[in-house]
Amino acid sequence: MNITGIITAIVIGAIIGALGRLLLPGRQSIGVIMTVVVGIVAAIAGTAIAQQVGVDTTNGIDWIELVFQIGLAMIGVAIVASFRNRRRHRRYER
């Protein structure tokens, strides 16, 4: 992977992560970097799942693939936020 691919993955991950976080109701206590990481993982996993399901790659925007990616980003943000809240809650109990 070259530098352009890495930068593209970061930008798309940031967009996917931000959309997932925006569409998730409530407040999430995770930072920007973790949102981008979740977005990158969700983008890669969403693409893999879409290909396994049989979604064709088109020249334009692959809306079904995008739905998979954003849905996975929402799940990822919710999981990370719940771990962060649980860890923060334990810290204050001591």
N, C-alpha and C positions, 0 to 999 in steps of 0.2 A: 504494500500500500504506500502510495506516495504522499507528500505533504498536502496536496490538494484533496485527496480522499479523506485524510484525517480531519482537515478543516471542515470539509463538507459534512462529515459524520458529526462533528461537534455542533455545527450550526443546525443541522436537521434534528439532532438530539435535543438541543435547546428548545427548538420550536415544538417538537412532539411533547417534551416534558412540560413545557409551559402550558400547552393546550390541555394536557391531562390534568395538570394541577388546577387550571382555571375551571374546567368542567366538573371537578370533584367538589361536592358541596362541603361547606365548613372551612375551617382554617387548618392548614397543614404547617407543622413546625419543622420544616426542612429547608435547608439553604439552597442557594442558586446552583452551586456546584453539584450537589446531590440530585437536584432536579434535572440537570443536564445529563448526569450519569444514568439516571433512571430513563430519561428520554432516549439516550443512545441504545441502551439495552432493549427498550421497548420497540424502537425502530427496527433493530436487527431481528428480534424475535417476531415482530409483526410481519415483516417481510417473509421470514421463513415459514410462518404459519400460513400466510396467504398463498405462497407457492405450493405448500403441501395440500391445501384445500383445492387448488386448481385455478386460482385467480390468474388471469392472463396479464402479462406486462404490456402496457400500451405506451404510445408516444406521449400522451398527456398525463394528467394526474390520475393515479390509480386510487379511486375513492374507497373501494372496499379494503384495499391494503392500508390506507390511511385510517380507516375506522378500527382495524385490528391494532394498529400501532398506538393510536390514542387510547383505546380501551385498555391495552396493556400498560400504558403509561399511567392511567388512572389507578389501576390495580397496584402498580409499583409504588406510586406516590403514597397511596393509602397504607401499604405495608410498611414502608420506611417511616412514615409519620407515626404509625402506631408503635413501632419499636422505639422511636425517639421519645414519644410520650411516656411509654412504659419505663424506659431507662431514667428519664427525668423524674418520674413519680417515685421511683425507688430511691433516688438520690436524696429527695426531700424527706423521706420516711426515716432516714437514719439519724 
